[in-house]
Amino acid sequence: MATAEMKFTKGALDDAAHLGGQATRYRAPRFPNLYLEVGARSKTWRFRKFWKGQNFTEAMGNWPQMGWIEASQEAAVRSDGIEEK
């Protein structure tokens, strides 16, 4: 799965394209645990974190139903929850 960097803005997220294969993953350096996975039919926000030898990956919602601000806030909450365990 290819990963590309982008600044999460409405225009950039609307234009995010599936580049072939299973999905294309986009990330912004400002949000280290937040990714947008673009498939053939949908754009899904995913939370990913590696903590104490374990990988945590969760789907959070779809763009544009869940905006990037809401997705980044939810990713921060999930990250804090993992670190508190």
N, CA, C and O atoms as CSV, one atom per row, in Angstrom:
chain,resi,resn,atom,element,x,y,z
A,1,MET,N,N,0.843,-1.165,0.000
A,1,MET,CA,C,0.000,0.000,0.000
A,1,MET,C,C,0.895,1.237,0.000
A,1,MET,O,O,1.739,1.402,0.881
A,2,ALA,N,N,0.708,2.086,-0.974
A,2,ALA,CA,C,1.505,3.305,-1.078
A,2,ALA,C,C,1.031,4.333,-0.058
A,2,ALA,O,O,-0.167,4.460,0.196
A,3,THR,N,N,1.976,5.066,0.524
A,3,THR,CA,C,1.642,6.140,1.453
A,3,THR,C,C,2.200,7.440,0.905
A,3,THR,O,O,3.383,7.534,0.579
A,4,ALA,N,N,1.339,8.441,0.808
A,4,ALA,CA,C,1.744,9.755,0.319
A,4,ALA,C,C,1.458,10.789,1.393
A,4,ALA,O,O,0.530,10.631,2.186
A,5,GLU,N,N,2.253,11.844,1.417
A,5,GLU,CA,C,2.025,12.916,2.381
A,5,GLU,C,C,1.219,14.021,1.724
A,5,GLU,O,O,1.389,14.318,0.541
A,6,MET,N,N,0.334,14.628,2.515
A,6,MET,CA,C,-0.463,15.754,2.043
A,6,MET,C,C,-0.855,16.608,3.236
A,6,MET,O,O,-0.826,16.151,4.378
A,7,LYS,N,N,-1.219,17.836,2.962
A,7,LYS,CA,C,-1.787,18.690,3.995
A,7,LYS,C,C,-3.290,18.443,3.970
A,7,LYS,O,O,-3.917,18.550,2.916
A,8,PHE,N,N,-3.872,18.114,5.116
A,8,PHE,CA,C,-5.301,17.820,5.162
A,8,PHE,C,C,-6.102,19.119,5.064
A,8,PHE,O,O,-6.271,19.835,6.050
A,9,THR,N,N,-6.586,19.404,3.871
A,9,THR,CA,C,-7.509,20.507,3.625
A,9,THR,C,C,-8.686,19.929,2.856
A,9,THR,O,O,-8.574,18.852,2.270
A,10,LYS,N,N,-9.806,20.628,2.852
A,10,LYS,CA,C,-10.982,20.111,2.163
A,10,LYS,C,C,-10.687,19.822,0.695
A,10,LYS,O,O,-11.050,18.764,0.180
A,11,GLY,N,N,-10.032,20.757,0.027
A,11,GLY,CA,C,-9.720,20.561,-1.387
A,11,GLY,C,C,-8.805,19.374,-1.628
A,11,GLY,O,O,-9.035,18.586,-2.545
A,12,ALA,N,N,-7.768,19.244,-0.809
A,12,ALA,CA,C,-6.831,18.128,-0.972
A,12,ALA,C,C,-7.512,16.798,-0.687
A,12,ALA,O,O,-7.264,15.812,-1.382
A,13,LEU,N,N,-8.367,16.762,0.327
A,13,LEU,CA,C,-9.054,15.514,0.661
A,13,LEU,C,C,-10.061,15.141,-0.417
A,13,LEU,O,O,-10.206,13.963,-0.746
A,14,ASP,N,N,-10.762,16.132,-0.973
A,14,ASP,CA,C,-11.688,15.854,-2.073
A,14,ASP,C,C,-10.947,15.297,-3.283
A,14,ASP,O,O,-11.463,14.429,-3.986
A,15,ASP,N,N,-9.731,15.799,-3.527
A,15,ASP,CA,C,-8.953,15.390,-4.698
A,15,ASP,C,C,-8.105,14.141,-4.472
A,15,ASP,O,O,-7.506,13.631,-5.419
A,16,ALA,N,N,-8.041,13.637,-3.240
A,16,ALA,CA,C,-7.227,12.446,-2.953
A,16,ALA,C,C,-7.696,11.299,-3.845
A,16,ALA,O,O,-8.885,10.986,-3.898
A,17,ALA,N,N,-6.759,10.685,-4.536
A,17,ALA,CA,C,-7.108,9.683,-5.544
A,17,ALA,C,C,-6.596,8.301,-5.169
A,17,ALA,O,O,-5.566,8.151,-4.511
A,18,HIS,N,N,-7.346,7.299,-5.607
A,18,HIS,CA,C,-6.926,5.908,-5.510
A,18,HIS,C,C,-5.939,5.673,-6.643
A,18,HIS,O,O,-6.282,5.843,-7.812
A,19,LEU,N,N,-4.725,5.286,-6.307
A,19,LEU,CA,C,-3.674,5.141,-7.314
A,19,LEU,C,C,-3.482,3.705,-7.771
A,19,LEU,O,O,-2.461,3.373,-8.373
A,20,GLY,N,N,-4.457,2.856,-7.488
A,20,GLY,CA,C,-4.373,1.472,-7.899
A,20,GLY,C,C,-4.017,0.568,-6.743
A,20,GLY,O,O,-3.610,1.033,-5.678
A,21,GLY,N,N,-4.169,-0.712,-6.952
A,21,GLY,CA,C,-3.891,-1.668,-5.884
A,21,GLY,C,C,-5.013,-1.683,-4.859
A,21,GLY,O,O,-6.143,-1.282,-5.140
A,22,GLN,N,N,-4.678,-2.152,-3.669
A,22,GLN,CA,C,-5.686,-2.297,-2.628
A,22,GLN,C,C,-6.238,-0.950,-2.173
A,22,GLN,O,O,-7.455,-0.767,-2.147
A,23,ALA,N,N,-5.383,-0.017,-1.817
A,23,ALA,CA,C,-5.788,1.325,-1.392
A,23,ALA,C,C,-4.557,2.217,-1.410
A,23,ALA,O,O,-3.425,1.734,-1.425
A,24,THR,N,N,-4.789,3.509,-1.409
A,24,THR,CA,C,-3.713,4.484,-1.294
A,24,THR,C,C,-3.871,5.174,0.046
A,24,THR,O,O,-4.961,5.634,0.386
A,25,ARG,N,N,-2.799,5.251,0.804
A,25,ARG,CA,C,-2.848,5.833,2.146
A,25,ARG,C,C,-2.216,7.222,2.108
A,25,ARG,O,O,-1.121,7.410,1.577
A,26,TYR,N,N,-2.926,8.186,2.681
A,26,TYR,CA,C,-2.426,9.554,2.795
A,26,TYR,C,C,-2.256,9.896,4.266
A,26,TYR,O,O,-3.051,9.480,5.108
A,27,ARG,N,N,-1.202,10.667,4.568
A,27,ARG,CA,C,-0.966,11.102,5.940
A,27,ARG,C,C,-0.473,12.536,5.920
A,27,ARG,O,O,0.059,13.016,4.919
A,28,ALA,N,N,-0.663,13.212,7.051
A,28,ALA,CA,C,-0.133,14.569,7.236
A,28,ALA,C,C,0.867,14.508,8.378
A,28,ALA,O,O,0.561,13.931,9.421
A,29,PRO,N,N,2.052,15.084,8.217
A,29,PRO,CA,C,3.058,15.028,9.286
A,29,PRO,C,C,2.551,15.592,10.619
A,29,PRO,O,O,3.022,15.189,11.683
A,30,ARG,N,N,1.610,16.506,10.561
A,30,ARG,CA,C,1.067,17.117,11.782
A,30,ARG,C,C,0.263,16.126,12.623
A,30,ARG,O,O,0.147,16.301,13.836
A,31,PHE,N,N,-0.287,15.096,12.000
A,31,PHE,CA,C,-1.132,14.116,12.682
A,31,PHE,C,C,-0.517,12.723,12.519
A,31,PHE,O,O,-0.885,12.006,11.588
A,32,PRO,N,N,0.403,12.320,13.392
A,32,PRO,CA,C,1.182,11.098,13.169
A,32,PRO,C,C,0.382,9.798,13.208
A,32,PRO,O,O,0.828,8.806,12.633
A,33,ASN,N,N,-0.765,9.761,13.854
A,33,ASN,CA,C,-1.527,8.513,13.971
A,33,ASN,C,C,-2.770,8.487,13.093
A,33,ASN,O,O,-3.588,7.576,13.220
A,34,LEU,N,N,-2.929,9.455,12.216
A,34,LEU,CA,C,-4.136,9.587,11.406
A,34,LEU,C,C,-3.806,9.400,9.930
A,34,LEU,O,O,-2.888,10.029,9.404
A,35,TYR,N,N,-4.555,8.541,9.276
A,35,TYR,CA,C,-4.378,8.268,7.853
A,35,TYR,C,C,-5.724,8.314,7.158
A,35,TYR,O,O,-6.755,8.017,7.762
A,36,LEU,N,N,-5.712,8.688,5.889
A,36,LEU,CA,C,-6.884,8.574,5.035
A,36,LEU,C,C,-6.563,7.504,4.007
A,36,LEU,O,O,-5.642,7.665,3.206
A,37,GLU,N,N,-7.317,6.415,4.024
A,37,GLU,CA,C,-7.127,5.348,3.039
A,37,GLU,C,C,-8.167,5.514,1.945
A,37,GLU,O,O,-9.370,5.500,2.205
A,38,VAL,N,N,-7.688,5.672,0.721
A,38,VAL,CA,C,-8.559,5.892,-0.423
A,38,VAL,C,C,-8.602,4.619,-1.247
A,38,VAL,O,O,-7.593,4.184,-1.802
A,39,GLY,N,N,-9.783,4.032,-1.318
A,39,GLY,CA,C,-9.998,2.842,-2.124
A,39,GLY,C,C,-10.748,3.200,-3.395
A,39,GLY,O,O,-10.923,4.376,-3.715
A,40,ALA,N,N,-11.182,2.194,-4.107
A,40,ALA,CA,C,-11.888,2.423,-5.362
A,40,ALA,C,C,-13.228,3.116,-5.142
A,40,ALA,O,O,-13.681,3.864,-6.008
A,41,ARG,N,N,-13.880,2.875,-3.978
A,41,ARG,CA,C,-15.218,3.414,-3.752
A,41,ARG,C,C,-15.360,4.302,-2.525
A,41,ARG,O,O,-16.392,4.957,-2.375
A,42,SER,N,N,-14.365,4.352,-1.640
A,42,SER,CA,C,-14.545,5.131,-0.412
A,42,SER,C,C,-13.222,5.706,0.086
A,42,SER,O,O,-12.139,5.288,-0.325
A,43,LYS,N,N,-13.350,6.672,0.979
A,43,LYS,CA,C,-12.207,7.296,1.656
A,43,LYS,C,C,-12.450,7.124,3.150
A,43,LYS,O,O,-13.395,7.688,3.700
A,44,THR,N,N,-11.592,6.342,3.803
A,44,THR,CA,C,-11.801,5.957,5.195
A,44,THR,C,C,-10.694,6.499,6.077
A,44,THR,O,O,-9.511,6.347,5.774
A,45,TRP,N,N,-11.094,7.141,7.187
A,45,TRP,CA,C,-10.132,7.583,8.195
A,45,TRP,C,C,-9.701,6.393,9.019
A,45,TRP,O,O,-10.538,5.614,9.476
A,46,ARG,N,N,-8.394,6.243,9.213
A,46,ARG,CA,C,-7.867,5.156,10.038
A,46,ARG,C,C,-6.918,5.706,11.085
A,46,ARG,O,O,-6.121,6.610,10.830
A,47,PHE,N,N,-7.031,5.132,12.264
A,47,PHE,CA,C,-6.116,5.415,13.361
A,47,PHE,C,C,-5.105,4.289,13.388
A,47,PHE,O,O,-5.482,3.117,13.361
A,48,ARG,N,N,-3.811,4.628,13.441
A,48,ARG,CA,C,-2.752,3.614,13.525
A,48,ARG,C,C,-1.738,4.058,14.558
A,48,ARG,O,O,-1.314,5.213,14.571
A,49,LYS,N,N,-1.349,3.125,15.431
A,49,LYS,CA,C,-0.343,3.438,16.449
A,49,LYS,C,C,0.400,2.162,16.812
A,49,LYS,O,O,-0.193,1.093,16.949
A,50,PHE,N,N,1.710,2.298,16.964
A,50,PHE,CA,C,2.545,1.213,17.466
A,50,PHE,C,C,2.924,1.597,18.884
A,50,PHE,O,O,3.564,2.627,19.094
A,51,TRP,N,N,2.536,0.773,19.877
A,51,TRP,CA,C,2.760,1.104,21.284
A,51,TRP,C,C,3.130,-0.154,22.048
A,51,TRP,O,O,2.383,-1.132,22.051
A,52,LYS,N,N,4.291,-0.123,22.697
A,52,LYS,CA,C,4.769,-1.221,23.532
A,52,LYS,C,C,4.709,-2.565,22.803
A,52,LYS,O,O,4.221,-3.558,23.343
A,53,GLY,N,N,5.211,-2.578,21.577
A,53,GLY,CA,C,5.310,-3.814,20.818
A,53,GLY,C,C,4.035,-4.262,20.135
A,53,GLY,O,O,4.005,-5.350,19.559
A,54,GLN,N,N,2.984,-3.464,20.179
A,54,GLN,CA,C,1.720,-3.845,19.552
A,54,GLN,C,C,1.294,-2.800,18.534
A,54,GLN,O,O,1.508,-1.602,18.723
A,55,ASN,N,N,0.684,-3.276,17.446
A,55,ASN,CA,C,0.086,-2.395,16.447
A,55,ASN,C,C,-1.397,-2.248,16.735
A,55,ASN,O,O,-2.090,-3.237,16.972
A,56,PHE,N,N,-1.872,-1.041,16.716
A,56,PHE,CA,C,-3.294,-0.762,16.877
A,56,PHE,C,C,-3.769,-0.064,15.609
A,56,PHE,O,O,-3.219,0.966,15.221
A,57,THR,N,N,-4.779,-0.619,14.970
A,57,THR,CA,C,-5.354,-0.034,13.762
A,57,THR,C,C,-6.864,-0.105,13.875
A,57,THR,O,O,-7.428,-1.166,14.142
A,58,GLU,N,N,-7.516,1.033,13.670
A,58,GLU,CA,C,-8.973,1.080,13.760
A,58,GLU,C,C,-9.521,2.018,12.697
A,58,GLU,O,O,-8.962,3.088,12.457
A,59,ALA,N,N,-10.617,1.616,12.058
A,59,ALA,CA,C,-11.339,2.511,11.156
A,59,ALA,C,C,-12.179,3.445,12.019
A,59,ALA,O,O,-12.783,3.017,13.002
A,60,MET,N,N,-12.213,4.724,11.647
A,60,MET,CA,C,-12.942,5.697,12.462
A,60,MET,C,C,-14.159,6.275,11.758
A,60,MET,O,O,-15.125,6.644,12.427
A,61,GLY,N,N,-14.150,6.364,10.467
A,61,GLY,CA,C,-15.264,6.959,9.733
A,61,GLY,C,C,-14.840,7.244,8.310
A,61,GLY,O,O,-13.698,6.986,7.928
A,62,ASN,N,N,-15.758,7.776,7.528
A,62,ASN,CA,C,-15.503,8.055,6.117
A,62,ASN,C,C,-15.500,9.548,5.846
A,62,ASN,O,O,-16.253,10.311,6.452
A,63,TRP,N,N,-14.625,9.953,4.910
A,63,TRP,CA,C,-14.642,11.319,4.407
A,63,TRP,C,C,-15.727,11.391,3.353
A,63,TRP,O,O,-15.771,10.469,2.539
A,64,PRO,N,N,-16.589,12.357,3.271
A,64,PRO,CA,C,-16.640,13.615,4.001
A,64,PRO,C,C,-17.591,13.600,5.203
A,64,PRO,O,O,-17.768,14.635,5.846
A,65,GLN,N,N,-18.204,12.462,5.523
A,65,GLN,CA,C,-19.110,12.423,6.672
A,65,GLN,C,C,-18.380,12.784,7.962
A,65,GLN,O,O,-18.956,13.429,8.838
A,66,MET,N,N,-17.119,12.374,8.087
A,66,MET,CA,C,-16.279,12.755,9.220
A,66,MET,C,C,-15.188,13.660,8.670
A,66,MET,O,O,-14.384,13.234,7.841
A,67,GLY,N,N,-15.158,14.891,9.122
A,67,GLY,CA,C,-14.163,15.858,8.661
A,67,GLY,C,C,-12.799,15.597,9.278
A,67,GLY,O,O,-12.668,14.792,10.200
A,68,TRP,N,N,-11.778,16.288,8.761
A,68,TRP,CA,C,-10.420,16.037,9.246
A,68,TRP,C,C,-10.215,16.545,10.661
A,68,TRP,O,O,-9.408,15.975,11.395
A,69,ILE,N,N,-10.908,17.588,11.070
A,69,ILE,CA,C,-10.760,18.077,12.445
A,69,ILE,C,C,-11.326,17.050,13.418
A,69,ILE,O,O,-10.689,16.714,14.416
A,70,GLU,N,N,-12.525,16.553,13.123
A,70,GLU,CA,C,-13.138,15.525,13.970
A,70,GLU,C,C,-12.287,14.256,13.994
A,70,GLU,O,O,-12.119,13.640,15.047
A,71,ALA,N,N,-11.755,13.868,12.844
A,71,ALA,CA,C,-10.921,12.664,12.774
A,71,ALA,C,C,-9.638,12.835,13.584
A,71,ALA,O,O,-9.212,11.902,14.266
A,72,SER,N,N,-9.018,14.012,13.520
A,72,SER,CA,C,-7.780,14.228,14.281
A,72,SER,C,C,-8.049,14.249,15.778
A,72,SER,O,O,-7.234,13.756,16.559
A,73,GLN,N,N,-9.180,14.812,16.189
A,73,GLN,CA,C,-9.535,14.809,17.611
A,73,GLN,C,C,-9.804,13.385,18.096
A,73,GLN,O,O,-9.374,13.007,19.186
A,74,GLU,N,N,-10.508,12.603,17.293
A,74,GLU,CA,C,-10.799,11.214,17.662
A,74,GLU,C,C,-9.513,10.395,17.726
A,74,GLU,O,O,-9.365,9.553,18.612
A,75,ALA,N,N,-8.587,10.628,16.806
A,75,ALA,CA,C,-7.305,9.918,16.834
A,75,ALA,C,C,-6.528,10.257,18.100
A,75,ALA,O,O,-5.897,9.378,18.687
A,76,ALA,N,N,-6.561,11.509,18.527
A,76,ALA,CA,C,-5.866,11.913,19.759
A,76,ALA,C,C,-6.476,11.236,20.977
A,76,ALA,O,O,-5.752,10.799,21.871
A,77,VAL,N,N,-7.801,11.146,21.018
A,77,VAL,CA,C,-8.483,10.473,22.133
A,77,VAL,C,C,-8.102,9.000,22.164
A,77,VAL,O,O,-7.806,8.458,23.229
A,78,ARG,N,N,-8.107,8.350,21.008
A,78,ARG,CA,C,-7.754,6.926,20.955
A,78,ARG,C,C,-6.294,6.701,21.325
A,78,ARG,O,O,-5.973,5.719,21.994
A,79,SER,N,N,-5.414,7.586,20.906
A,79,SER,CA,C,-4.001,7.468,21.248
A,79,SER,C,C,-3.801,7.581,22.757
A,79,SER,O,O,-3.073,6.785,23.350
A,80,ASP,N,N,-4.441,8.562,23.375
A,80,ASP,CA,C,-4.341,8.729,24.829
A,80,ASP,C,C,-4.894,7.510,25.561
A,80,ASP,O,O,-4.340,7.088,26.576
A,81,GLY,N,N,-5.983,6.947,25.047
A,81,GLY,CA,C,-6.574,5.762,25.670
A,81,GLY,C,C,-5.642,4.568,25.643
A,81,GLY,O,O,-5.582,3.803,26.606
A,82,ILE,N,N,-4.916,4.401,24.555
A,82,ILE,CA,C,-3.962,3.290,24.448
A,82,ILE,C,C,-2.806,3.496,25.415
A,82,ILE,O,O,-2.369,2.548,26.067
A,83,GLU,N,N,-2.310,4.712,25.515
A,83,GLU,CA,C,-1.169,4.992,26.386
A,83,GLU,C,C,-1.523,4.875,27.864
A,83,GLU,O,O,-0.638,4.655,28.690
A,84,GLU,N,N,-2.794,5.019,28.210
A,84,GLU,CA,C,-3.216,4.916,29.610
A,84,GLU,C,C,-3.375,3.475,30.068
A,84,GLU,O,O,-3.428,3.213,31.270
A,85,LYS,N,N,-3.453,2.540,29.134
A,85,LYS,CA,C,-3.661,1.128,29.500
A,85,LYS,C,C,-2.431,0.547,30.148
A,85,LYS,O,O,-2.425,-0.626,30.520
